[in-house]
Amino acid sequence: MTMFTRGRASARLRTPRVWHLGLLGCGLLLPGIAQAHGIAGDRIFPATLGTDDPAAESEASLPTVSWEPLPRNPDCTIPSETDIGTELDVEVAPHFAIGVASTYSSITAKGNPGGYGFQNTEVSGKYEFYDDAESETILSAGLVAEIGGTGSKSLGSDTGSTITPTFYFGKGLGDLPDNMALLRPLAVTGTIGFAVPQSRSDSDVFQPGVAIEYSLPYLKSAVKDYNLPDFVNHLIPVVEVPLSYGLNEGDHELSGTINPGVIYLA
């Protein structure tokens, strides 16, 4: 799940301040729904904002909220974007899930008219073909379709659809040796996608993304209980880096964000 306007990120790597309020709020207010995650052995891979998790399961994110500054305007004002997203995935067959996602966005800048409305709706299918408890590894493959014309014109949403074949992965470091036990709560999840727009005037885009997590619940349950406060034992600090790179001639630009945050696992 990418939380910035697709295809419109700047050509340089940015480091905005992003708070994963949706995952935190969902965990506190809707604990039954917020327990959406993939499991491999002792490892729990929680749902994240900028990159999708590798599990093909029934899960919901209601809602997720993010904020980020956008590239500076010609008049030197700095717009910002606030996204409120929802996603529902349903496991319709063993290890296979279909999903639908919708995001409401607000783009504002001082002294300029704002843009408000929904981004294009996304539908997806994901098949989880590998799940190994011993190595704490999950691998999946899927297809994401952005349905053109379903988003608000004030946001500049594309009128053409985009199909993105995607590979998903998750790997926990619980198999590290005893002398590196404090690193065992670390995990890496990510996606590798190739976005192919319906309009051939638009560039194909390579979309890698990675999330690095440190699970305090895993530290307590699988490494050592340090008697931390109960609230802290539910936290997973995370840094997500979703990127995109144009593949067509004349459009070889790297863009993306670095998104630090904290997930509360109910």
C-alpha positions as a Markdown table, in Angstrom:
| # | Residue | x | y | z |
|---|---|---|---|---|
| 1 | Met | 0.0 | 0.0 | 0.0 |
| 2 | Thr | 1.7 | 3.2 | -1.2 |
| 3 | Met | 0.6 | 6.2 | 0.7 |
| 4 | Phe | 1.7 | 9.0 | -1.6 |
| 5 | Thr | 0.1 | 10.0 | -4.9 |
| 6 | Arg | 1.2 | 7.4 | -7.4 |
| 7 | Gly | 3.4 | 8.6 | -10.2 |
| 8 | Arg | 3.7 | 12.1 | -8.8 |
| 9 | Ala | 6.5 | 11.9 | -6.2 |
| 10 | Ser | 9.5 | 14.1 | -6.7 |
| 11 | Ala | 12.6 | 13.0 | -8.5 |
| 12 | Arg | 14.8 | 13.0 | -5.4 |
| 13 | Leu | 14.6 | 10.9 | -2.3 |
| 14 | Arg | 12.7 | 12.7 | 0.4 |
| 15 | Thr | 12.6 | 12.1 | 4.2 |
| 16 | Pro | 9.2 | 13.3 | 5.4 |
| 17 | Arg | 7.9 | 13.0 | 8.9 |
| 18 | Val | 5.3 | 10.3 | 8.8 |
| 19 | Trp | 3.4 | 9.0 | 11.7 |
| 20 | His | 1.7 | 5.7 | 11.4 |
| 21 | Leu | -1.4 | 6.9 | 13.2 |
| 22 | Gly | -3.7 | 4.5 | 11.4 |
| 23 | Leu | -2.0 | 1.4 | 12.6 |
| 24 | Leu | -1.6 | 2.8 | 16.1 |
| 25 | Gly | -5.2 | 4.0 | 16.4 |
| 26 | Cys | -6.6 | 0.8 | 14.8 |
| 27 | Gly | -4.7 | -1.3 | 17.4 |
| 28 | Leu | -6.1 | 0.8 | 20.3 |
| 29 | Leu | -9.6 | 1.3 | 19.1 |
| 30 | Leu | -10.3 | -1.8 | 17.0 |
| 31 | Pro | -8.1 | -4.6 | 18.4 |
| 32 | Gly | -10.1 | -7.4 | 16.8 |
| 33 | Ile | -9.5 | -5.9 | 13.4 |
| 34 | Ala | -6.0 | -4.6 | 13.9 |
| 35 | Gln | -4.6 | -8.1 | 14.4 |
| 36 | Ala | -4.1 | -8.5 | 10.7 |
| 37 | His | -0.7 | -10.0 | 10.0 |
| 38 | Gly | 1.2 | -13.0 | 8.6 |
| 39 | Ile | 2.8 | -15.6 | 10.9 |
| 40 | Ala | 5.9 | -17.7 | 10.3 |
| 41 | Gly | 7.0 | -19.6 | 13.4 |
| 42 | Asp | 7.4 | -17.1 | 16.2 |
| 43 | Arg | 7.4 | -14.2 | 13.8 |
| 44 | Ile | 4.5 | -11.9 | 13.2 |
| 45 | Phe | 4.6 | -9.7 | 10.1 |
| 46 | Pro | 2.2 | -6.8 | 10.7 |
| 47 | Ala | 0.5 | -4.8 | 8.0 |
| 48 | Thr | 2.5 | -1.7 | 7.0 |
| 49 | Leu | 1.6 | 1.6 | 5.1 |
| 50 | Gly | 4.2 | 2.2 | 2.4 |
| 51 | Thr | 4.8 | -1.5 | 1.5 |
| 52 | Asp | 2.3 | -4.4 | 1.6 |
| 53 | Asp | 3.0 | -7.3 | 3.9 |
| 54 | Pro | 3.6 | -10.8 | 2.4 |
| 55 | Ala | 0.7 | -12.6 | 3.9 |
| 56 | Ala | -2.4 | -13.7 | 1.9 |
| 57 | Glu | -5.0 | -13.7 | 4.7 |
| 58 | Ser | -8.3 | -12.0 | 5.6 |
| 59 | Glu | -7.4 | -8.7 | 7.2 |
| 60 | Ala | -8.5 | -5.1 | 7.4 |
| 61 | Ser | -6.9 | -1.7 | 7.9 |
| 62 | Leu | -9.6 | 0.7 | 9.1 |
| 63 | Pro | -8.3 | 3.4 | 8.8 |
| 64 | Thr | -4.6 | 4.1 | 8.1 |
| 65 | Val | -3.5 | 7.8 | 8.3 |
| 66 | Ser | -0.3 | 9.3 | 6.9 |
| 67 | Trp | 1.0 | 12.9 | 6.4 |
| 68 | Glu | 3.9 | 14.1 | 4.3 |
| 69 | Pro | 5.3 | 17.3 | 2.7 |
| 70 | Leu | 5.4 | 17.4 | -1.1 |
| 71 | Pro | 8.0 | 19.0 | -3.4 |
| 72 | Arg | 8.2 | 22.8 | -3.1 |
| 73 | Asn | 5.9 | 24.8 | -5.5 |
| 74 | Pro | 7.3 | 27.4 | -7.9 |
| 75 | Asp | 6.0 | 30.1 | -5.5 |
| 76 | Cys | 8.1 | 28.6 | -2.8 |
| 77 | Thr | 5.2 | 27.3 | -0.8 |
| 78 | Ile | 5.5 | 23.7 | 0.5 |
| 79 | Pro | 2.3 | 21.6 | 0.0 |
| 80 | Ser | 1.5 | 18.7 | 2.2 |
| 81 | Glu | -0.6 | 15.6 | 1.7 |
| 82 | Thr | -2.8 | 13.8 | 4.2 |
| 83 | Asp | -4.1 | 10.4 | 3.3 |
| 84 | Ile | -6.8 | 8.4 | 5.0 |
| 85 | Gly | -6.9 | 4.8 | 3.7 |
| 86 | Thr | -8.9 | 1.7 | 4.1 |
| 87 | Glu | -8.2 | -1.8 | 2.8 |
| 88 | Leu | -10.0 | -5.1 | 3.1 |
| 89 | Asp | -8.5 | -8.4 | 2.1 |
| 90 | Val | -10.4 | -11.7 | 2.1 |
| 91 | Glu | -8.9 | -15.2 | 1.9 |
| 92 | Val | -11.2 | -16.8 | -0.7 |
| 93 | Ala | -9.1 | -20.0 | -1.0 |
| 94 | Pro | -6.2 | -21.5 | 0.9 |
| 95 | His | -3.2 | -19.1 | 0.7 |
| 96 | Phe | -5.1 | -16.9 | -1.8 |
| 97 | Ala | -6.6 | -13.5 | -1.0 |
| 98 | Ile | -8.4 | -10.8 | -2.9 |
| 99 | Gly | -8.5 | -7.2 | -1.7 |
| 100 | Val | -9.8 | -3.7 | -2.3 |
| 101 | Ala | -8.2 | -0.5 | -1.2 |
| 102 | Ser | -9.4 | 3.1 | -1.2 |
| 103 | Thr | -7.6 | 6.3 | -0.1 |
| 104 | Tyr | -9.1 | 9.8 | 0.6 |
| 105 | Ser | -6.4 | 12.5 | 0.1 |
| 106 | Ser | -6.1 | 16.2 | 1.1 |
| 107 | Ile | -3.4 | 18.2 | -0.6 |
| 108 | Thr | -3.0 | 21.7 | 0.7 |
| 109 | Ala | -0.5 | 24.7 | 0.5 |
| 110 | Lys | -0.8 | 28.1 | 2.1 |
| 111 | Gly | -2.4 | 30.6 | -0.3 |
| 112 | Asn | -3.2 | 28.0 | -2.9 |
| 113 | Pro | -6.4 | 26.1 | -3.7 |
| 114 | Gly | -6.4 | 22.6 | -2.2 |
| 115 | Gly | -7.1 | 19.2 | -3.8 |
| 116 | Tyr | -9.5 | 16.9 | -2.0 |
| 117 | Gly | -11.1 | 13.5 | -2.9 |
| 118 | Phe | -10.4 | 9.8 | -3.4 |
| 119 | Gln | -7.5 | 8.4 | -5.2 |
| 120 | Asn | -8.2 | 5.6 | -7.8 |
| 121 | Thr | -9.5 | 2.4 | -6.3 |
| 122 | Glu | -7.2 | -0.5 | -6.2 |
| 123 | Val | -8.1 | -4.2 | -6.4 |
| 124 | Ser | -5.6 | -7.0 | -5.9 |
| 125 | Gly | -5.0 | -10.7 | -5.7 |
| 126 | Lys | -2.2 | -12.4 | -3.8 |
| 127 | Tyr | -1.0 | -16.0 | -3.6 |
| 128 | Glu | 1.2 | -17.1 | -0.7 |
| 129 | Phe | 3.4 | -19.9 | -2.1 |
| 130 | Tyr | 6.0 | -20.3 | 0.6 |
| 131 | Asp | 5.7 | -20.2 | 4.4 |
| 132 | Asp | 8.6 | -21.6 | 6.5 |
| 133 | Ala | 8.4 | -21.4 | 10.3 |
| 134 | Glu | 12.0 | -22.4 | 11.0 |
| 135 | Ser | 13.5 | -19.6 | 8.9 |
| 136 | Glu | 10.6 | -17.2 | 9.6 |
| 137 | Thr | 10.1 | -16.6 | 5.9 |
| 138 | Ile | 7.0 | -15.8 | 3.8 |
| 139 | Leu | 6.9 | -15.4 | 0.0 |
| 140 | Ser | 4.0 | -14.4 | -2.1 |
| 141 | Ala | 3.1 | -13.2 | -5.7 |
| 142 | Gly | 0.2 | -11.2 | -6.8 |
| 143 | Leu | -1.4 | -8.6 | -9.1 |
| 144 | Val | -2.5 | -5.1 | -8.2 |
| 145 | Ala | -4.9 | -3.2 | -10.5 |
| 146 | Glu | -5.4 | 0.6 | -10.1 |
| 147 | Ile | -8.8 | 1.3 | -11.7 |
| 148 | Gly | -8.5 | 4.5 | -13.8 |
| 149 | Gly | -11.1 | 7.1 | -13.6 |
| 150 | Thr | -12.4 | 6.2 | -10.1 |
| 151 | Gly | -10.4 | 8.9 | -8.4 |
| 152 | Ser | -10.9 | 12.7 | -8.0 |
| 153 | Lys | -9.9 | 14.9 | -10.9 |
| 154 | Ser | -8.8 | 17.6 | -8.4 |
| 155 | Leu | -6.0 | 15.2 | -7.3 |
| 156 | Gly | -5.0 | 14.6 | -10.9 |
| 157 | Ser | -5.9 | 10.9 | -10.7 |
| 158 | Asp | -5.1 | 8.9 | -13.8 |
| 159 | Thr | -8.0 | 8.2 | -16.1 |
| 160 | Gly | -6.3 | 5.0 | -17.4 |
| 161 | Ser | -5.8 | 1.9 | -15.4 |
| 162 | Thr | -2.5 | 0.4 | -14.3 |
| 163 | Ile | -1.6 | -3.3 | -13.7 |
| 164 | Thr | 1.3 | -4.1 | -11.4 |
| 165 | Pro | 2.6 | -7.7 | -11.0 |
| 166 | Thr | 4.1 | -7.8 | -7.6 |
| 167 | Phe | 6.4 | -10.1 | -5.6 |
| 168 | Tyr | 6.1 | -10.0 | -1.8 |
| 169 | Phe | 8.7 | -11.2 | 0.8 |
| 170 | Gly | 9.1 | -11.3 | 4.6 |
| 171 | Lys | 12.1 | -12.6 | 6.5 |
| 172 | Gly | 12.7 | -12.6 | 10.3 |
| 173 | Leu | 16.2 | -12.8 | 11.8 |
| 174 | Gly | 15.2 | -15.2 | 14.6 |
| 175 | Asp | 17.7 | -17.8 | 13.3 |
| 176 | Leu | 20.7 | -15.6 | 14.2 |
| 177 | Pro | 23.3 | -17.2 | 16.7 |
| 178 | Asp | 23.1 | -16.6 | 20.4 |
| 179 | Asn | 25.8 | -13.9 | 20.4 |
| 180 | Met | 23.5 | -11.8 | 18.2 |
| 181 | Ala | 20.3 | -12.5 | 20.1 |
| 182 | Leu | 19.3 | -8.8 | 20.5 |
| 183 | Leu | 19.1 | -8.7 | 16.6 |
| 184 | Arg | 16.7 | -11.5 | 16.4 |
| 185 | Pro | 13.6 | -9.3 | 16.7 |
| 186 | Leu | 14.6 | -7.6 | 13.4 |
| 187 | Ala | 12.7 | -8.5 | 10.3 |
| 188 | Val | 12.6 | -7.3 | 6.7 |
| 189 | Thr | 9.6 | -7.2 | 4.5 |
| 190 | Gly | 9.1 | -5.7 | 1.0 |
| 191 | Thr | 7.7 | -5.8 | -2.4 |
| 192 | Ile | 9.0 | -5.7 | -6.0 |
| 193 | Gly | 6.5 | -4.5 | -8.6 |
| 194 | Phe | 6.4 | -3.5 | -12.2 |
| 195 | Ala | 3.6 | -1.0 | -12.9 |
| 196 | Val | 2.3 | -1.2 | -16.5 |
| 197 | Pro | -0.1 | 1.7 | -17.3 |
| 198 | Gln | -2.9 | 1.2 | -19.8 |
| 199 | Ser | -1.9 | 4.4 | -21.6 |
| 200 | Arg | 1.3 | 3.7 | -23.4 |
| 201 | Ser | 2.1 | 7.4 | -23.2 |
| 202 | Asp | 2.8 | 6.9 | -19.6 |
| 203 | Ser | 6.1 | 5.2 | -18.4 |
| 204 | Asp | 6.3 | 1.7 | -17.1 |
| 205 | Val | 7.6 | 1.9 | -13.5 |
| 206 | Phe | 9.8 | -0.3 | -11.4 |
| 207 | Gln | 8.5 | -0.2 | -7.8 |
| 208 | Pro | 10.7 | -1.8 | -5.1 |
| 209 | Gly | 10.0 | -1.2 | -1.5 |
| 210 | Val | 11.4 | -2.4 | 1.8 |
| 211 | Ala | 10.4 | -2.2 | 5.5 |
| 212 | Ile | 12.8 | -2.9 | 8.4 |
| 213 | Glu | 11.1 | -3.7 | 11.7 |
| 214 | Tyr | 12.2 | -4.4 | 15.3 |
| 215 | Ser | 9.5 | -6.3 | 17.1 |
| 216 | Leu | 9.4 | -5.7 | 20.9 |
| 217 | Pro | 6.7 | -8.4 | 21.2 |
| 218 | Tyr | 9.2 | -10.9 | 19.7 |
| 219 | Leu | 11.9 | -9.6 | 22.0 |
| 220 | Lys | 9.8 | -10.4 | 25.0 |
| 221 | Ser | 8.4 | -13.8 | 23.8 |
| 222 | Ala | 11.3 | -15.3 | 21.9 |
| 223 | Val | 14.5 | -13.7 | 23.2 |
| 224 | Lys | 14.2 | -12.3 | 26.7 |
| 225 | Asp | 11.6 | -10.5 | 28.9 |
| 226 | Tyr | 13.2 | -7.3 | 30.0 |
| 227 | Asn | 10.2 | -6.3 | 32.1 |
| 228 | Leu | 9.4 | -3.4 | 29.9 |
| 229 | Pro | 6.0 | -1.6 | 30.3 |
| 230 | Asp | 3.1 | -3.6 | 28.8 |
| 231 | Phe | 2.4 | -0.8 | 26.2 |
| 232 | Val | 6.0 | -0.9 | 25.0 |
| 233 | Asn | 5.9 | -4.7 | 24.6 |
| 234 | His | 3.2 | -4.2 | 22.0 |
| 235 | Leu | 5.3 | -1.8 | 19.8 |
| 236 | Ile | 7.1 | -2.5 | 16.6 |
| 237 | Pro | 9.3 | 0.4 | 15.4 |
| 238 | Val | 9.6 | 0.4 | 11.6 |
| 239 | Val | 11.2 | 2.3 | 8.8 |
| 240 | Glu | 9.6 | 1.9 | 5.3 |
| 241 | Val | 11.3 | 2.9 | 2.0 |
| 242 | Pro | 8.9 | 2.7 | -1.0 |
| 243 | Leu | 10.6 | 3.7 | -4.2 |
| 244 | Ser | 9.8 | 4.0 | -7.9 |
| 245 | Tyr | 11.9 | 4.2 | -11.0 |
| 246 | Gly | 10.7 | 5.1 | -14.5 |
| 247 | Leu | 11.7 | 2.5 | -17.1 |
| 248 | Asn | 10.9 | 4.3 | -20.4 |
| 249 | Glu | 13.4 | 6.4 | -22.3 |
| 250 | Gly | 13.7 | 9.9 | -20.9 |
| 251 | Asp | 11.9 | 9.0 | -17.7 |
| 252 | His | 14.7 | 7.3 | -15.7 |
| 253 | Glu | 14.0 | 9.1 | -12.4 |
| 254 | Leu | 14.2 | 7.6 | -8.9 |
| 255 | Ser | 11.6 | 8.8 | -6.4 |
| 256 | Gly | 10.4 | 7.7 | -3.1 |
| 257 | Thr | 10.1 | 8.4 | 0.7 |
| 258 | Ile | 11.7 | 7.3 | 3.9 |
| 259 | Asn | 8.9 | 6.7 | 6.4 |
| 260 | Pro | 9.8 | 6.1 | 10.1 |
| 261 | Gly | 7.0 | 5.0 | 12.4 |
| 262 | Val | 5.7 | 2.8 | 15.1 |
| 263 | Ile | 3.1 | 0.0 | 14.9 |
| 264 | Tyr | 1.1 | -1.1 | 17.9 |
| 265 | Leu | 0.3 | -4.8 | 17.7 |
| 266 | Ala | -2.8 | -5.6 | 19.7 |
